[in-house]
Amino acid sequence: MQVRIYLLLPMALLLPPGAQGGEIIGGREAKPHSRRYMAFLEIHDEKGKKKCGGFLVKPNFVLTAAHCRGRKITVMLGAHNVRNRERSQQEIPARRWVPHPEYDKETYNNDIMVLQLSRSALLNKWVRLIPLPNAKSRVRLGSNCSVAGWGRTDRNSGTDILHEVDLEVMKDDKCDEYLAYNSSTMLCVGKPGLKKLPYRGDSGGPLVCEGVAQGIVSYVDDDWLGPSVFTRLSKFVPWIQNILKNQS
């Protein structure tokens, strides 16, 4: 049985100003502002500050992972380097967050959360929405997708710059060794052994396939050899739409 790594990252582990990080595991630095839907989340809880990723689906709604909860969440949009003050950035507190009611913190099943922002984001050349999948759609096996985030670039190295990596959607049986892997609510992504994956701090970011958000970063195995596990977004589209409608 493989050991799972959950990808929430304490803010204290960010690089100091001027330090150099590598790349998201097996990936590269993203072209600045090429992923205009990306959101950087600063989360305050009883243990301090942590960071996650997320993505903008409506001007005032962001999706992320349920395990990215906290007492206070601030969302930054339009960022490339989250430590620098960039004129593209919009910093907006979350007014309300709604984790899935059946989220299981032991198995990370239903690992999805909707954030309502305290005000709508200004959509411009740096900030855009990303579409959600159809509720009945299925991601094709072998699809070449990608994920991005500001998480660790190695076990002991962080970065403040958005990085990205390309990943392939795998058969569910490649993730069967994970405890409680659920093929109806989860996606198995990334060829085993390539060491291409999201890592700590990348939780909540989107798996993007042909311009559509199809998954949410949930967890990886500790040895970096297995696939990563993502929340399967199509499963939750009716729930998401209901939240957006009711909160709006």
Rosetta silent file (secondary structure, phi, psi, omega in degrees, C-alpha in Angstrom):
SEQUENCE: MQVRIYLLLPMALLLPPGAQGGEIIGGREAKPHSRRYMAFLEIHDEKGKKKCGGFLVKPNFVLTAAHCRGRKITVMLGAHNVRNRERSQQEIPARRWVPHPEYDKETYNNDIMVLQLSRSALLNKWVRLIPLPNAKSRVRLGSNCSVAGWGRTDRNSGTDILHEVDLEVMKDDKCDEYLAYNSSTMLCVGKPGLKKLPYRGDSGGPLVCEGVAQGIVSYVDDDWLGPSVFTRLSKFVPWIQNILKNQS
SCORE:     score description
SCORE:     0.000 S_00000001
   1 L     0.000  133.421 -178.154    0.000    0.000    0.000 S_00000001
   2 L   -84.296  149.806  178.317    1.377    3.400   -0.944 S_00000001
   3 L   -88.085  130.691 -178.277    1.679    6.288    1.501 S_00000001
   4 E   -88.127  144.755  173.137   -0.350    9.344    0.547 S_00000001
   5 E  -116.408  121.019  177.648    0.972   12.890    0.679 S_00000001
   6 E   -91.624  140.938 -157.182   -1.635   15.620    1.078 S_00000001
   7 L  -102.403   29.682  172.447   -0.608   18.763   -0.660 S_00000001
   8 L   -83.758  137.943 -173.044   -1.348   21.611    1.739 S_00000001
   9 E  -126.387  127.216  174.476    1.833   23.608    2.438 S_00000001
  10 E   -60.408  138.450 -179.227    2.746   25.818    5.428 S_00000001
  11 H   -64.393  -23.633 -179.512    3.561   29.347    4.269 S_00000001
  12 H   -63.429  -17.380 -177.835    6.738   29.279    6.381 S_00000001
  13 H   -92.098    4.761  174.293    8.268   26.944    3.805 S_00000001
  14 L   -67.136  154.104  177.319    8.112   29.486    0.987 S_00000001
  15 L   -67.223  146.404  171.459   11.451   30.664   -0.390 S_00000001
  16 L   -71.060  162.671  179.608   12.880   33.905    0.980 S_00000001
  17 L   -55.422  134.296  177.279   13.164   36.823   -1.459 S_00000001
  18 L    89.923  -13.009  179.752   15.833   36.210   -4.089 S_00000001
  19 L   -74.220  154.262 -177.072   16.069   32.457   -3.543 S_00000001
  20 L  -111.194  130.045  175.302   15.888   30.203   -6.591 S_00000001
  21 L  -105.158  170.103  175.241   13.629   27.172   -6.863 S_00000001
  22 L   -88.332 -129.601 -178.289   13.583   24.441   -9.480 S_00000001
  23 L  -120.310  157.382  168.566   10.446   23.378  -11.306 S_00000001
  24 L   -47.537  145.872 -167.392    7.145   21.804  -10.214 S_00000001
  25 L   -49.742  114.054  178.622    8.164   18.150   -9.961 S_00000001
  26 L    74.178   12.880 -174.630    9.247   17.181  -13.472 S_00000001
  27 L  -117.461 -140.378 -172.648    7.786   20.348  -14.988 S_00000001
  28 E  -159.431  164.354  173.039    8.714   23.931  -15.883 S_00000001
  29 E   -68.118  135.122  178.282    7.959   27.563  -15.119 S_00000001
  30 L   -73.988  149.773  172.103    4.654   28.586  -16.679 S_00000001
  31 L   -62.445  128.899 -176.679    4.557   31.409  -19.208 S_00000001
  32 L   -51.141  127.581  174.954    3.512   34.462  -17.174 S_00000001
  33 L    63.236   24.230  174.884   -0.278   34.914  -17.136 S_00000001
  34 L   -82.381  -16.763  179.380   -0.880   32.025  -19.538 S_00000001
  35 L  -119.960   75.618 -169.142   -3.190   30.428  -16.945 S_00000001
  36 L   -73.122   -8.106  177.764   -5.399   33.379  -16.122 S_00000001
  37 L   -86.709  -10.466 -173.057   -7.899   31.255  -14.182 S_00000001
  38 E   -69.476  140.730  177.559   -5.347   30.291  -11.520 S_00000001
  39 E  -124.266  136.865  174.402   -5.918   31.393   -7.937 S_00000001
  40 E  -102.220  126.573 -176.804   -3.392   31.449   -5.092 S_00000001
  41 E  -110.219  124.336  170.454   -4.952   30.788   -1.679 S_00000001
  42 E  -102.057  121.034 -170.925   -3.452   31.962    1.616 S_00000001
  43 E  -117.207  127.989  176.515   -5.154   30.018    4.406 S_00000001
  44 E  -105.106  128.977  172.665   -5.089   30.847    8.109 S_00000001
  45 E  -140.495 -169.621 -174.915   -5.879   28.118   10.637 S_00000001
  46 L   -66.091  -17.067 -179.522   -4.944   27.186   14.195 S_00000001
  47 L   -97.121   -2.573 -179.471   -1.488   26.023   13.045 S_00000001
  48 E   124.857 -144.764 -178.833   -0.590   29.200   11.171 S_00000001
  49 E  -108.345  140.741  177.209   -0.632   30.057    7.469 S_00000001
  50 E  -133.755  170.368  178.002   -0.761   27.588    4.584 S_00000001
  51 E  -131.595  150.429  175.255   -1.136   27.822    0.828 S_00000001
  52 E  -143.590  173.536  170.765   -3.193   26.056   -1.813 S_00000001
  53 E  -104.695  173.626  176.512   -4.201   26.567   -5.407 S_00000001
  54 E  -169.152 -176.334 -178.833   -7.632   27.114   -6.876 S_00000001
  55 E  -153.222  143.464 -172.912   -9.330   28.285  -10.058 S_00000001
  56 E   -85.263  120.596 -179.095  -11.870   30.929  -11.009 S_00000001
  57 E  -113.021  -19.560  171.171  -15.140   29.561  -12.425 S_00000001
  58 E  -142.573  159.906 -177.983  -17.332   32.652  -11.939 S_00000001
  59 L   -54.917  -26.150 -179.616  -16.263   36.250  -11.246 S_00000001
  60 L  -122.096   21.451  178.512  -17.008   35.711   -7.553 S_00000001
  61 E  -137.297  135.070  177.845  -16.461   31.940   -7.161 S_00000001
  62 E  -123.806  140.985  172.435  -13.311   29.825   -6.918 S_00000001
  63 E  -101.805  145.722  176.951  -13.049   26.040   -6.730 S_00000001
  64 E  -155.274 -170.348  178.803  -10.412   24.299   -4.632 S_00000001
  65 L   -87.299  147.956  179.864   -9.910   21.155   -2.510 S_00000001
  66 H   -65.524  -29.003 -179.866  -11.946   20.604    0.652 S_00000001
  67 H   -76.848    4.298  174.136   -8.783   19.930    2.653 S_00000001
  68 H   -93.909   23.642  178.714   -7.767   23.576    1.952 S_00000001
  69 L   -71.947  162.292  176.223  -10.182   24.795    4.618 S_00000001
  70 L  -171.110 -174.456  178.476   -9.198   27.264    7.327 S_00000001
  71 L   -80.724  -29.627 -179.133  -10.452   30.060    9.558 S_00000001
  72 E  -146.357  136.165 -179.638   -9.645   32.736    6.986 S_00000001
  73 E  -131.701  127.376  174.909   -8.893   32.440    3.261 S_00000001
  74 E  -114.744  132.816 -176.054   -7.521   35.166    1.008 S_00000001
  75 E  -108.113  131.070  174.171   -7.515   34.629   -2.762 S_00000001
  76 E  -112.956  125.720  178.424   -4.976   36.187   -5.128 S_00000001
  77 E  -112.689  158.132  175.905   -5.815   36.283   -8.833 S_00000001
  78 L    72.061   21.256 -175.427   -3.703   37.402  -11.786 S_00000001
  79 L   -99.907  146.910  165.580   -0.420   36.391  -10.149 S_00000001
  80 L  -113.004  -56.805  173.733    2.753   34.886  -11.587 S_00000001
  81 E  -105.204  110.266 -172.193    5.167   35.562   -8.728 S_00000001
  82 L   -75.714  -12.494  177.442    3.066   35.649   -5.560 S_00000001
  83 L   -85.282  -28.844  179.646    5.795   37.309   -3.479 S_00000001
  84 L   -83.024  153.148  171.719    6.127   40.296   -5.804 S_00000001
  85 L   -87.501  105.000 -179.686    3.579   43.083   -6.082 S_00000001
  86 L  -105.182  139.690 -177.867    2.424   42.757   -9.688 S_00000001
  87 L   -66.067  -14.851  178.428   -0.037   45.238  -11.176 S_00000001
  88 L   -77.362  -16.881 -170.356   -1.940   42.262  -12.561 S_00000001
  89 L   -77.417  142.502  171.247   -2.779   40.933   -9.084 S_00000001
  90 E  -126.608  120.949 -179.872   -6.174   41.125   -7.405 S_00000001
  91 E  -107.409  119.190 -173.327   -6.339   40.134   -3.739 S_00000001
  92 E  -133.865  123.667  175.374   -9.851   39.306   -2.529 S_00000001
  93 E   -65.789  146.175  171.626  -10.910   37.751    0.793 S_00000001
  94 E   -79.582  131.808  179.649  -13.221   34.755    0.631 S_00000001
  95 E   -85.705  -33.966 -175.559  -16.566   35.592    2.212 S_00000001
  96 E  -152.141  144.750  173.267  -17.838   32.018    2.482 S_00000001
  97 E  -132.680  138.341 -175.545  -16.529   28.524    1.786 S_00000001
  98 E  -124.695   95.227  173.516  -18.621   25.426    1.241 S_00000001
  99 E   -71.365  154.341  178.708  -16.804   22.066    1.417 S_00000001
 100 L   -59.111  135.069 -176.364  -18.685   19.103    0.001 S_00000001
 101 L   -63.105  -19.267  179.986  -20.997   17.758    2.760 S_00000001
 102 L  -107.880   19.223  175.157  -19.688   14.220    2.213 S_00000001
 103 L   -61.799  133.360 -178.884  -15.999   15.122    2.228 S_00000001
 104 L  -113.969  110.637 -175.875  -14.069   12.456    4.139 S_00000001
 105 L   -72.221  -11.670  177.231  -10.856   13.759    5.723 S_00000001
 106 L   -85.899  -43.212 -177.380   -9.572   10.201    6.207 S_00000001
 107 L  -101.955  -12.013 -176.157   -9.944    8.972    2.608 S_00000001
 108 L    62.330   25.577  171.973  -10.077   12.400    0.890 S_00000001
 109 L   -74.074  145.153 -177.801  -13.169   11.281   -0.990 S_00000001
 110 L    59.596   43.419 -175.256  -15.286   14.214   -2.290 S_00000001
 111 L   -83.595   76.610 -176.483  -12.289   16.534   -1.876 S_00000001
 112 L  -148.779  144.310 -179.121  -13.860   19.679   -3.305 S_00000001
 113 E  -146.755  141.356  176.050  -14.841   23.098   -1.939 S_00000001
 114 E  -103.098  128.188  174.351  -16.523   26.215   -3.360 S_00000001
 115 E  -105.465  130.276  171.208  -15.234   29.623   -2.245 S_00000001
 116 E  -100.496  124.446 -178.799  -17.439   32.691   -2.582 S_00000001
 117 E   -77.886  155.124 -179.059  -15.376   35.860   -2.863 S_00000001
 118 L   -71.348  -18.938  173.121  -16.277   39.008   -0.927 S_00000001
 119 L  -152.988  161.152 -179.667  -16.511   40.846   -4.261 S_00000001
 120 L   -72.821  142.109  174.697  -16.396   39.888   -7.916 S_00000001
 121 L   -71.960  150.848  173.502  -13.033   39.752   -9.645 S_00000001
 122 L   -85.689  115.386  179.100  -12.359   42.136  -12.492 S_00000001
 123 L   -80.807  126.994 -176.359  -12.006   40.034  -15.628 S_00000001
 124 L  -153.792 -159.682 -176.137   -9.238   41.432  -17.837 S_00000001
 125 L   -72.243   -9.400  179.029   -6.138   40.340  -19.765 S_00000001
 126 L  -109.863  -17.900 -175.098   -4.685   38.772  -16.598 S_00000001
 127 L  -130.245  123.502 -179.183   -7.798   37.221  -15.013 S_00000001
 128 L  -142.655  163.994  175.265  -10.241   34.903  -16.784 S_00000001
 129 L   -87.335  159.885  170.960  -12.664   32.083  -16.011 S_00000001
 130 L  -120.992  137.332 -178.551  -12.131   28.434  -16.881 S_00000001
 131 L   -73.978  152.463  174.688  -15.080   26.280  -18.027 S_00000001
 132 L   -93.507  159.632  178.272  -16.292   23.237  -16.137 S_00000001
 133 L   -75.550  166.482  169.661  -16.994   19.889  -17.817 S_00000001
 134 L   -69.159  143.538 -177.205  -20.393   18.529  -18.677 S_00000001
 135 L   -60.038  -26.182 -177.708  -21.793   16.476  -15.806 S_00000001
 136 L   -99.093    3.030 -176.465  -22.007   13.400  -18.023 S_00000001
 137 L   -79.407  154.614  175.267  -18.583   13.759  -19.640 S_00000001
 138 L  -128.858  136.890  177.455  -15.680   11.391  -19.051 S_00000001
 139 L   -73.886  129.862 -179.264  -12.027   12.229  -19.567 S_00000001
 140 L   -67.705  136.853  173.874  -10.554    9.963  -22.234 S_00000001
 141 L   -58.960  138.604 -179.212   -7.821    7.580  -21.113 S_00000001
 142 L    86.068   -3.382  178.364   -4.492    8.770  -22.433 S_00000001
 143 L   -59.424  137.172  177.377   -5.606   12.409  -22.575 S_00000001
 144 E   -92.425  111.265 -175.832   -2.673   14.789  -22.254 S_00000001
 145 E  -120.915 -177.387 -179.065   -3.603   17.287  -19.557 S_00000001
 146 E  -147.601  159.038  176.768   -1.732   19.724  -17.340 S_00000001
 147 E  -140.756  149.934 -179.188   -1.648   21.074  -13.812 S_00000001
 148 E  -137.969  158.989  177.199   -0.030   24.187  -12.349 S_00000001
 149 E   179.321  176.003  179.679    0.687   25.613   -8.928 S_00000001
 150 L  -107.819   25.657 -177.217    2.985   27.425   -6.541 S_00000001
 151 L   -79.044 -175.272 -179.239    3.816   24.304   -4.507 S_00000001
 152 L   -58.522  148.093  177.545    7.167   22.758   -3.648 S_00000001
 153 L  -104.390   -5.494  175.893    9.564   22.022   -6.484 S_00000001
 154 E  -161.584  177.896 -178.494   11.438   19.372   -4.465 S_00000001
 155 L   -61.602  -31.481 -175.485   11.089   17.793   -1.037 S_00000001
 156 L  -123.024   13.764 -177.306   12.885   20.728    0.575 S_00000001
 157 E  -125.770  138.799  177.302   12.518   23.514   -2.001 S_00000001
 158 L  -116.848  179.900  177.116    9.686   25.948   -2.622 S_00000001
 159 L  -152.807  152.980  174.330    8.898   28.588   -5.192 S_00000001
 160 L  -104.157    0.362 -173.799    6.868   31.769   -5.467 S_00000001
 161 E  -107.427  138.228 -179.015    6.555   31.448   -9.258 S_00000001
 162 L   -64.382  127.887  176.458    3.796   29.516  -11.040 S_00000001
 163 E  -120.162  161.234 -176.567    5.023   26.199  -12.454 S_00000001
 164 E  -142.214  158.934  177.016    3.257   23.638  -14.629 S_00000001
 165 E  -149.540  144.343  177.305    3.597   20.014  -15.680 S_00000001
 166 E   -90.306  137.250 -177.598    1.945   17.838  -18.340 S_00000001
 167 E  -137.190  149.493  179.491    0.272   14.641  -17.157 S_00000001
 168 E  -104.179  138.090  177.301   -1.522   11.744  -18.821 S_00000001
 169 E   -74.809  127.061 -173.975   -4.866   10.370  -17.619 S_00000001
 170 L  -107.575  168.423  172.666   -4.397    6.749  -16.577 S_00000001
 171 L   -67.037  148.221 -177.796   -6.617    3.714  -16.004 S_00000001
 172 H   -59.839  -30.970 -176.720   -8.141    3.596  -12.542 S_00000001
 173 H   -66.409  -14.505  175.724   -6.350    0.356  -11.712 S_00000001
 174 H   -70.684  -18.603  179.851   -3.052    2.286  -11.686 S_00000001
 175 H  -108.984    7.406 -176.086   -4.318    3.966   -8.497 S_00000001
 176 L   -64.292  -20.627  179.118   -5.898    0.920   -6.874 S_00000001
 177 L   -73.561  -17.553  177.378   -2.979    0.667   -4.426 S_00000001
 178 L   -71.586  141.575  177.860   -4.043    3.948   -2.849 S_00000001
 179 L   -62.013  124.570  172.731   -6.193    3.580    0.227 S_00000001
 180 L    62.129   29.445  173.560   -9.862    4.107   -0.625 S_00000001
 181 L   -62.119  129.855 -175.925   -9.306    5.233   -4.225 S_00000001
 182 L  -121.083  108.795 -173.870  -12.813    5.772   -5.627 S_00000001
 183 L   -67.480  -18.647  179.929  -13.060    5.730   -9.418 S_00000001
 184 L   -80.356  -24.199 -177.148  -16.467    7.455   -9.420 S_00000001
 185 L  -118.987   -2.416 -175.696  -15.194   10.554   -7.605 S_00000001
 186 E  -130.489  156.720  174.601  -11.457   10.477   -8.393 S_00000001
 187 E  -118.493  140.150  178.016   -9.130   10.582  -11.398 S_00000001
 188 E  -102.156  117.981 -168.311   -5.848    8.684  -11.699 S_00000001
 189 E  -135.856  132.258  175.074   -3.325   10.903  -13.481 S_00000001
 190 L   107.086  125.022 -179.893    0.355   10.638  -14.430 S_00000001
 191 L   -64.469  133.734  178.455    2.438    7.764  -15.764 S_00000001
 192 L   -60.670  141.628  173.479    4.081    5.747  -12.970 S_00000001
 193 L    88.119  -10.855 -176.880    7.823    6.209  -12.585 S_00000001
 194 L   -82.791  -16.421 -176.325    8.171    9.503  -14.467 S_00000001
 195 L    54.826   45.703  171.321    8.270   11.657  -11.323 S_00000001
 196 L  -117.087  117.040 -172.613    6.008   14.249  -12.927 S_00000001
 197 L  -170.650  159.494  166.679    3.428   15.429  -10.426 S_00000001
 198 L   -73.891  163.734  179.956    2.000   18.242   -8.313 S_00000001
 199 L  -143.790 -165.283 -173.686    3.396   18.422   -4.787 S_00000001
 200 L   -54.810  129.139 -178.193    2.902   20.155   -1.435 S_00000001
 201 L    99.526  -11.710 -179.606    1.191   23.506   -1.903 S_00000001
 202 L   -93.636   -4.679  178.721   -0.447   22.533   -5.209 S_00000001
 203 L   -48.829  139.783  174.242   -3.648   21.208   -3.598 S_00000001
 204 L    90.451  -13.542  178.363   -6.803   22.625   -5.111 S_00000001
 205 L   -71.835  159.553 -175.973   -5.336   23.476   -8.501 S_00000001
 206 E   -88.994  144.576  164.328   -7.136   22.332  -11.650 S_00000001
 207 E   -87.608  118.592 -173.867   -6.314   19.470  -13.985 S_00000001
 208 E  -109.164  122.647  179.792   -6.858   21.105  -17.377 S_00000001
 209 E  -125.636  116.190 -179.547   -7.645   18.992  -20.449 S_00000001
 210 L    52.739   42.737  174.672   -8.272   20.775  -23.774 S_00000001
 211 L    80.783    4.981 -178.595   -9.042   24.037  -21.982 S_00000001
 212 E  -118.569  138.092  175.428  -11.570   22.542  -19.533 S_00000001
 213 E   -74.948  117.717 -177.385  -11.079   21.945  -15.807 S_00000001
 214 E  -112.859  -14.561 -177.392  -11.548   18.205  -15.316 S_00000001
 215 E  -154.166  170.097  177.218  -10.004   17.586  -11.893 S_00000001
 216 E  -129.062  130.850  179.828   -8.737   19.094   -8.639 S_00000001
 217 E   -57.767  126.195  179.677   -5.339   18.233   -7.107 S_00000001
 218 E  -118.316  -65.029  179.855   -5.942   16.027   -4.060 S_00000001
 219 E  -156.426  164.452  178.420   -2.947   13.813   -3.130 S_00000001
 220 E  -132.789  170.596  176.063    0.126   11.930   -4.371 S_00000001
 221 E   -87.648  153.284 -171.093    2.190    8.981   -3.155 S_00000001
 222 L   -69.536  -23.005 -177.334    5.238    9.648   -0.994 S_00000001
 223 L   -92.745   -0.159  177.135    7.801    7.996   -3.282 S_00000001
 224 L    67.709    6.791 -175.156    6.789   10.098   -6.340 S_00000001
 225 L   -93.728  -24.139 -177.549    6.655    6.937   -8.474 S_00000001
 226 L   -92.142  175.971  175.429    2.919    6.444   -8.680 S_00000001
 227 L   -68.431  166.547  173.635    0.179    8.510  -10.327 S_00000001
 228 E   -95.910  156.026  178.934   -1.437   11.493   -8.627 S_00000001
 229 E  -109.891  129.488  178.889   -5.053   11.490   -7.461 S_00000001
 230 E  -120.679  148.192  169.284   -7.444   14.266   -8.510 S_00000001
 231 E   -68.596  132.723 -179.027  -11.073   14.901   -7.616 S_00000001
 232 E   -81.614  107.200 -171.399  -13.195   14.072  -10.683 S_00000001
 233 H   -65.102  -38.343 -175.781  -14.979   17.360  -11.433 S_00000001
 234 H   -57.336  -31.518  179.396  -17.727   16.048  -13.710 S_00000001
 235 H   -61.993  -28.898 -171.075  -19.129   14.072  -10.780 S_00000001
 236 H  -107.917    5.464 -177.635  -19.706   17.279   -8.827 S_00000001
 237 H   -58.309  -45.810  178.032  -21.005   19.654  -11.512 S_00000001
 238 H   -59.464  -41.190  178.490  -24.680   19.470  -10.351 S_00000001
 239 H   -64.230  -43.824  179.236  -23.589   20.163   -6.755 S_00000001
 240 H   -61.216  -48.062 -177.850  -21.369   23.052   -7.877 S_00000001
 241 H   -62.250  -35.878  177.600  -24.103   24.599   -9.996 S_00000001
 242 H   -66.139  -41.284  177.306  -26.544   24.373   -7.115 S_00000001
 243 H   -62.705  -48.049 -178.306  -24.089   26.161   -4.790 S_00000001
 244 H   -60.359  -41.367 -179.174  -23.439   28.901   -7.362 S_00000001
 245 H   -66.539  -46.831 -176.145  -27.140   29.425   -7.936 S_00000001
 246 H   -69.387  -40.094 -177.423  -28.086   29.524   -4.265 S_00000001
 247 H   -75.764  -29.067  179.085  -25.177   31.728   -3.133 S_00000001
 248 L   -68.193    0.000    0.000  -25.606   34.168   -6.012 S_00000001
